[in-house]
Amino acid sequence: MSLCDRPAGNTAARAGRASDAAPPAQFRWVLSKWTRGGLLLPLVAGLLAGCGPARRGGSLAWEVHRDGERRAPADTFVAGMSLYDSAARRVELAGALNETVAFELTLRASGVLDVRIGDFTSEDGRQLAGNVALYRVHHVRIDEWPGWHVRRVGRDQRERFLGDVLVPAGAPRGGLPMRAQAKRPVHLWADVRIPRGTAPGRYGATAEILLGGAVVEQFEIALRVWPFMLPDDVGVALLADLDQQALFAPHLRSGGRPVAPRRVLADHPAVDGMEALLVQTARMLRDHRLTPQLPRLYPVVKVDADARLVGDWSDYDRVVADLIEGNAFADRRPLDHWRIPLDQDFPNERAGDGELSPLHARLLSDYVADADRHFEKRGWRGRAYLLLPGGPGMSPAAQTAARRHGYIAKRAAGDLRTVSTLFPQNMAGLGWAGFQYVDLRDEVDTWAPLARFFDRGAITRDLGAGAWFTVDQPPYSGTLAVTGDPVSPRALPWQARAHDAAAIRLGNINPWPEGGRKPVNPQQCAEHDATALLYPGRLFGLHAPVASARLKRLRRGMQDAAYLQLLATHGREHVAATLLRALVPRFGAGSRGDHVADGVQQAWETDPRAGAPGRRGMAGELVAAGAHVGGTRGHSAGGYAGGRAVGEP
C-alpha cells in the first residue's frame, strides 16, 4: 500500500474524533516555496548559482532548494525562486498577469492539522479574493524504474516514494484538516493565480497553521505583480488526449454500475453527468495551458440505401461544440487544434495487417468527406486535423496504413490537414540496417514523430511540412513519467520553442486501468502507466479527476514559453535565444550518440534552480522594454534597476 492510500480512507473520521485536541508541546514545520524563475548573460551565469545554506528561526526550519527539486533530507523540502525571509516571517512570490505561481509547504506536527490562507490585499486596499488553491500532496510508490532512468540515476539516488497526487484541501477524504503524526511530514502545494485584471503592485496575505482548531503559527505571503501580462498563445500547443470511457468509469454510476460508453448520447440516463465531467476536466486542462482532445469520442455512423456511409453528428456536436468554440472556458478562447475521430478501428475495422478492403476504403472515403463537410459547416475546419493510423513505429504495416489512409483522406478532402507520427526521414544512413524508406510527403502535411526522430531541418528542408513532436523519453525529450526528474515536464515547452515545433503530442493523459468493485487508486494508475497526468478522484470522495504535480510543472513550462514569446514580441529575441541555448543544448535527433538507439546523457538543464534567475531576468528585460499593461511604460510594480527587480532575492 502506498502512502497515498494510507491516510485517504480514514482522515475524516480521525479528524472528527480529535477536533478539540490541544496543540502538542513541540511543533515543527519546514517551509519551502516555489516562485519560478527568470535571464541573459548574467542570467545564464545565474542558472548555475548554488542554493544558500539552511537557516532556522525559532520554531521554523527552512532551507532554500531548487525549483522542483525533490525532498532529500527528511526535514527539508523543495523551494524555488525566491526566499523565505525568516526575519520578516514572509514568503516572497512574484509573477505577471495571467500567470499562476506556486509554493510548497512541508509540516511536521502531531494532532489535527489545518492550513488557511487569507485573501491577498494591496497596499492601497485592493483585494484579490479566491485566487489561492491549496492541495495536499500524496505519494505513489515506485517499484520498477525504466531503463533510461536506471542509466541516468544511480541506485543510491532513486526515490521509492514520489509526491505526485494533488488532492484539493477541501476534498471529503485525503484533504484538510487531517490527523498528523510528527514522524510523518505533511506536504502541501499552493497555487496562487494572478488574474488578467489585477492591478500591478504589491499584495500580501496571511497564512495560518492550526492544530486542534487553534492557530499555532502565522506567516506572511508577499506577492509582487509585475506590470505585464503573459499571452495565451505561446506558439506551442500541448495536445492532451482524453479517453472518455476511462474518465467516466471511476466517477459516474448509473443503476449501481459504472458508466463507460463510447458515445455520449442524449438519451443516456447519465448524459448530464458525463457532459459535466468532460467539461470540468477540459477546464482543468485549459487552466494548465493544455489543449484537450477527445479522439475516441465517435459520432454515430450508418450506411444509407446507396451503401454510402453518413454520419449523425448531433450528439457529437452537443458535447464538443462549446469546447472547440471556447464557450466552455472562462476566457472564451476557442481551441487552436481539434482531432477528428479516426483510427484503425473507426469508422470500421481494418481488413488484414494494415490493408484496406475495397469496401473499407470506400467507407473511409465517405466518412472523411462527410467529416470535412461537417467541420466546414460548423466553422471548425481551420483547426481540425486527421491523425493518420500507423502508430509511432515504422514497420511495413504502419507505413502501409498511413499511406492508404492518407491517400484516401487527400482524395476525399484535399485541404484537410493530415498528421503522421511516423519517421519523416530515411533512417538507412543513420545506422538502421535494412530500413526501407517510403516517401509519404504527398499524404502527410504535418509530422509528429517521437522526439528521437525529430529533425526540424529535415522536415522543413526535405519535406516542406509542418513540425510537431510526440513526447518520448530522456535524453531525446522531456518525459511525462512520474519517474522522470522534476524538470522534465517543464522542459518540453522549452524544447518546442527552441526547435520551432508548433505542437507537442502528449498522448493519452488518463491511461487508467479498469476498475472492479473498488475504485481505482493512484497507486494502481502509476503502476499501470506512469505517464498519466491525472488520477481518479473517487478515492478522495470526488466525482472528477485530480491533478498530478507533473501537470503543474507542464504549466510552468508553458508560462516560461509565454515569457519567451513576450521577449520576441518586444525585441528581445537575443535574450530568449541565449536562455534556450543554455537550457536546451540538445534535443530530438540531435541528442543521439553514436547511432539511433544511443543517446547522450545530458540534453537539457536538469537543475531546477535554472529557471529562477532566468525568469527574474526575463521579467526585468520585459519591464525595461516597456511590456506594460496598457502600454504605459511608467506603470511599474515596485521599482526596477538594471533589468532586475529591486528587492528580488
N, C-alpha and C positions, 0 to 999 in steps of 0.2 A: 504494500500500500504506500502511495506517495504522500508527501507532506501536504499536497493539495487535498487529499482525501480525508486526512485525519480530522481537521477542525470543521470541515464543512457540514457534517451531519448533526453535530450537537452543540454548535456555538450558541445558538439562540437559547436553548434550554439552560445551558450553564450560565449564560449572561443573566437570564431571568432569576435564577436562584441566588446569584451573588450580586445583585444590583446595588445593595446597600453595604457592600464590603468596604472596610476602611482602607485608605491608602497604605501601602506597605512602608516599612521603615526605610527601606532603601529603594530608590527608583533611578534607573539609569537609562538614558536614551542617547542614541547616536544619530546625529543629523548629517545628512549629506544631500546634495541637491544638484540638479542639472538645470542650467540655462543652457545654452548650447553655443557655442561659439563663433567666430569670425575672421582679414588678411592683406598682403603684398610682399615685398622682400623682407621688411622687418617682420611681416606677418608670417612668412614662411619660416623664419628663424623661430618665431614663437610656436610653430607647430610642434617642435620637438622639445619645448620647455618642460621642465620637470614639475612635479607637484610639491607643494610645501609640506613640512612635517606635521604630524598630528598635533593638535592643541586641545587643551582641556580647560574648561572654565566652570568651577563649581560642580554641579551635578551633570553638566553637559560634557560629553566626549564627542569630538568631531574630528574628521580628517578629510582634507580635500583630495579626491582622487580624480580619475579621468571620466570624461563624459561617457557613460555607458559601461564603465569597467565593472566587472562582477566583483562582488564582495569576496575578498580573500581572507584576511583575518576575521575571526568570528565577530569581533566587536567593532568593525568598521564597515562602512558602506560606500556606495558609489556617490561621487559628487560630480560637479561639472564645471560650468564655465565661470561662475563667479563664486565668491567665498561666503561662508557663514561668518559673520562678524561677531566674535564672541563677546567683545566689549559692549557693542550695541545690542546684542542678542537679536540679530536681524539676518535674514536671508535676502540676498540681492538677486533679483531677476531683471532681465531686460529683453525687450522684443519690439517688433514692429506691429503695425496694424495688420489684421488678418493673419496673425501668427498665434500659435499655441506653444508656450514654453512649459517646462515641467521640472519638478524636483522630486527626489525620493527621500524617504524618511525611514530610518530603522529605529525601533524602540525595543527596550528591554524592561519588563515590568512584571509584577505579579498582581493579579486582580482583574476586574472588569475594565478594559481599556477602551477609550474612545478618543477621537480627534475631531476638532471642529475648526474650520477656517472661515473667518468672517468675510464680509464684503470689502472690496478694495475702495478706498476713498482718496481723492486727490487732496493736495494742499489747500485748494480753494473750494473744497466741498463737493466736487463731482464724484459720482459713485459708479462703480462697476459691480453690478449685482448678478449673482448666479453664473459667474464665469469660471468657477472652480469645480472640477470633477475629481473626487478622491476615490482611489481604488486600493483594495488590499491585494497584495501580491502573493499568489500561491505558487507552489513548486511542482515540477514534474521530475520524475526520476529517470536518469539515463543509464541503461544497462549495456548498450552497444553503441559504438561510435563508427561512423562511416570511414572508409579508407582514407579519404582526403584529410579528415580530422586527425586520424592516427599519425599521418605523415607530418602534419603541421604542429601538433600539440603533443608535448611529452607526457608520459604516463603520470608523472607526479603533478602535472598541471591540469589534468582533466577533472571536471566537476561533475559529480554524480547527480546533484540536485540543483536544478536551474529555476530561478524565479521568472515565470513567463506568463502565468494566468492572472489577468487583471479583473478582479471581481468588484463591481461598484460597491462603495461603502454602504449604500442603502439596501443591498440585496438581503432577502429574508434569511439566507444562510451564507456563511463564509465572508460576511462583511463586517461592519462595525455597528454597535460595540461588540467586543469579544472577550472571552476569558483568556488572559495572557499568563504565561509562565516565564519567569526570569531567565531560565536556562534556554529558552527558545525565542530568538528575536522575531519581532513582527515587522514586516516590510510593507511600506505604503508607497503609493505613487500618486502624485497630484498633477493634473493638467490645469494650467492657467491660460484661459483663452483671452485674446485681445481682439475684440470685435472691430469691424471696419469703422464704425462711427466714433470710436474712442478718441477723446482729445489727447494729443501728446502731452507728456508731462510725467510727474512722479506720483505714484499711488502707494498706499500702504494698507496692509490687512494684518489682523491679529490671529495667530493660530494658538489654540488651546489644547493641551493634553489632559485628559481626565482619567482618573482612576476611581472606581466606585461612585461615579457621578460627581466627584469633586475635582476642580481644576488644580493640578499639581505643578504644571509648567506652562509658561507662555513664551512665545517668541514672535517677532515681527517679520512680515514678508514685505520687502520693498520692491516695487515694480516700476521700472522706468520704461515708458512707452516712447519709442523713437518716432520722429515725425515723418515717417514714410510708410507706405502700405505695400505689402507683398502681393504680387499679381497672382491670379488664379491660374492663368496659362503660363506654364514654365517651359514649354517646348518639349515636354516629356509626358507621356501618359502611362500610368500603371494599370494595365488591363487585368482585372481580377475576375476570374470565372467563379460563379456560384453554382453549386449543384442544389437545386431547389428541393429535390427529394431528400437528400441528406439533411438539409436545413429544416425541413418540416418534421421529419420523423421524431426527433427527441423533444420537440417543443409543442406539437399540436396533437390533440386526441379528438377522435370522433367515434361515438359509440364504444368508448373504452379502448379503442385501438389506435395505434399511431397512424397519422395521416402522411402519406408519401406518394401522391400521384405525379405522373409525368406532366400532366397538363392541369392548369388551374381553370376549371370550367365553372361557368356562372351557376349551374345547378348543383354544385357540390355542397354538402351541408356545412363544410368548414371553409367555404370560399373566403369569407370575410377575414378569418384568422390567417389564412395563407397570404392574402394580399397585404394585410397589415404587417406580417412578419417580413415579407420581401421588401416592403418599403422601409421598415425600420432598419433592416440590415444594410440596405443600399445607402441609407442616410449615414450609418456608421462609417461605411467605406468612403463615402464622399467627404465626410468630416476629416478623414485621414488622407485626403487627396488621392484616393484611388478611384478608378473608373469601373464600376460594377458591370458585369456581363452575365447574361443568362443563356448560355449556348445550348443547354439541354431542355429549355422550355419550348416545346414544339407547338406549332399551330395544328389545327385539325386538317387533315388532307383526305381527299377521296377521289375516286376515279369516276368521271361522268360517263354519260351514254356513248360518247365518242371515244372512250378509252383514253381520255386526257386527264391528267392529274390536276386538280384545282384545290386551292387552299381556302379554308374558312379562318380568317384572321381576327374575327371579332373578339374571342376570348383572349387571344394573344395580345391584341391591342389594348384591351382593358387593363391588362397587367403592366405592360411595358411603356405605354404612351407617356405617362407622367414622369417616368424615369428618363426616357430618351429626350423628352422636351424640357426637362428640368423642373416641372411643376411640383415634383415630389420633394424637392430640396429647398432649404431656406433661402439660398441665394438665387434660385430660379434659373441657374445656368444649365443649358442642355448638355448632354454628354457628347463629347467630340467623336467617340468611336462606339459602334454597336455591331456586334457579331450576329449575322443572320444564322439561325439554327440550321446547320447542315453538318452531317458526319457520315461515316461509312455505314451507319445503321439507320439513317434517316435521309430522305423520305422513305426508303425501303432498303432492306438488307442487300449488301453486295452479293454478286454471284462469283464464287471462286476466290482465289487468292489475289485480290486487287482487281480482278477482271469485272467488267460491267456487261451484263447480258444486254442484248438489243432493247428488250423491254425496259430494263432498269435505266439504260441510257436515255431512252425517250422520256420516261417519267421524271428522271433527274432534270432533263432539259425543261420540261413543263414546270417543274417546281421552281427552278431558278428564275425562269421568265416571269412566273406569277409573283414570286417574292420581289423581283425587281420592279414590276409594275406597282405592286402594293406599297413598297417603300417610297417610290417616286410620288405616288398619290398622296402619301402622308407627309411628304416633305423631309423624309429621313434618309434619302438616298446618298446624300453627300457625306454622311458619317457611317454608312453601312459598309461591311466587308464580309467576304466569304473566306473562312479558313479552310483551305483545301485539305481533304483527308490525306493521310500518309504518315503522320507522326513525325517525331524528331529524327528518325534514323534515315538511312539512305540505301535500304535494301531494294532489290529489283521490284518487289511488290509495292513498296512505298512509292517509288518513282512512278510505277505504272498507275497507281491510284491517283497520285497528284496530277499526272499528265492527263489522264482521261477526264477527271473531274474538272480540271482547269480548261481543257479544250471544250467540253460541253458548256461550262459556265460562260466562256468567252463568246461562243456562238449564240447562246440564249440571251445574254445581257452583256454586250461587249464592254460597256463603260463601268460595270460593277467591279469594284476593287477586289482582287484576289490576293490572298496572303498564304505563304507556304513556310513551314518550319524545316524544310529540307536544307541541305548544304547548298549555298549558292555557287561554290567554286569547285573546280576539279581537284580532287584530293590525291590523284595519282602521283603528282610531283612532290607531295609532302609526306612521303613515307607510307602511304596506304597501298599495300601490294594488292594488285588485282582490282583496284577501284574502277568501275565503269561509269563514266560521267554521262548524264543525259541532260541536254540543254533544255531548260524549261522557261526560257525568258519570254516566250510567246504566251505562256499560260500563267505566269506569276507577275503581279505588279509590285508586291512588297515581300521582302524576305525577312523572316523572323527566326533564324536558326538558333540552336543552342549557342551560348556565348562563345564556347571554344572554337566554333566555326564562323564567328562573326568577323568579317573583314570589310570595314566600311569602304575602303578604297576599291576593293574588288567588286562590291555590289554596285557602286556608283560608276566606276570606270568601265567594267566589263559588261554589266547588265543594264545600267541606266535605270535602276529600280529604287524603290523606297526601302529604307532600312529600319527594322525593329530587331530586337533580340529576345530570346527566351531565357529565363533565369536558368543558370547552370550551377556549377559548384566551384569552390575555390580550386586553383587560383584564377580561373577564367572569368568568373564574375562573382559578385556577392551572392550569398545564399540566403534562402528563407528558412533553412533548417534550424531548429532550436539549438542544435549543437554547434552552430557557427559562432564566430566571435561577435561581440556586440556591435561592431562597426559594419558588419556585412550587409544587413538590410539597408542601412543608411547610405552605403557606398553605391548601391545600384543606381540611383538618380545621378550621382557624380559620374559614373561610368557612361551613362546615356548622354549626358551633356558633353562630356569630353570627346565622344566619338559620334556625335550627331545622330543618335538613334532617336526616332520620334516617339517610340513606344517600347515598353517592356512587357512581355507576356509573363505574368506571374503564374499562370496555370490555375488549377482548381485550388481555391484557398480554404475550402472546408471538406477535405477528403476524410470524412469520419467513418469509422466502422459502423456496421449495422448493429443496432441495439436489440437487446432482448427484453425481458421483463423489467430489468433495472435500467435506469438512464445511463447513457454513455458518459463516462467521466473524462476529464482532461488527460489523465494518465493513459487511458486506452487510446485516445486520439494521438498522443505523442508517439506511442508505440506503433500505431497503425501507419502513420505518415507524419514524420517530424516537421514537414513544411507547412502544416495547417496554421493559418494566421488567425483563425477564430476557433473558439471552443464552445461546445454546447453549454447553455446556461441553466438547464433544468436542474442539475445537481445543486445549484445555488438558489433554487426557488424562482428562477427567472424563466420567462417564456420567449427569450431571444438569446442569441449568442453573446459571448463576452470576448473582449479583445485580448490579444497577446502583447507582450512588451515589444515583440518584433514589429507588430503593426505600428506602434508608436515610433519606433526607430525609422521605419519607412517614411512616415510623415515628416520626421526631422530631416531626412534626406531630401524630400520634395520641397521643404521650406528652404533648405540650402540652395536647391536649384532655383527657387524664386529669388533669392539674393543674387545669384549669378545672372539671372535674367534681367534684374534691375540694373546691375552693373553694366551689362551690354547695352541696355536702353539709354543709359546716361553717360556713354562714352568712356566707360572704364573696362573695356574688353580685356586690356592687358592685365588688370587685376584678376579677373576671372580666369584667364589663361594661366597665370602664374599659380594660382591656387590649385587648379585642376592638374597641372603638371606635377605639383608636389603631392597631391592626394592620390592620383591615379596614374602612376608612371607606366603601367602596362595593363592591357585589357584584351579579352577575347583571344583572337588568333595571335595577337602579339604577346600573349602570356605563355605560348608554347616553349618547351625546352628544345631538346634535340629532335623530337618528332611529334606527331599529332597527339599521341597518348601520354605525352610527358609535359608537365607544366612547371613553371618557375615556383619558387617558394613564396615570394613576396610580390604581389602585383598591385596592391593598394595600401594606403596608410591604415594600419590596424590599431594604431594608438588612439584611444578615444579622446585624448586631450587635443588632438589635432584640430578638431572642429572649433574649439572655443576661441582661441585668439584669432582665427580666421574670420569667424562670424563677427566679432567686435570690430576687426579691421574693415570688413566689408561695410558694416554699419557706418563707421566713420567716413569711409570713402563716399558712401551714398549721401550722407549729410553734406559733405564738402561739395558734392556735385549738384546739390540743390534738389535732391529727390524728395521734396517735401509734399505733404498732403496739400492739395490746392495750389502747388507750385510756388508757395511763399517761402523764400529761402531763409528768412529771418525767424521763422516759427520753429524754434528749437525745443528740445525736450530736457534741457538742463545743462547746456554748455558742452562744447566740444573743442578740443585743441589738437591741432596737428593730425586730424583724422582719427583721433582716439577719444572715446567718451571720457570726460573728466570724472574721476571718481570710480572708473571701472577697475576692478581688481586685476 
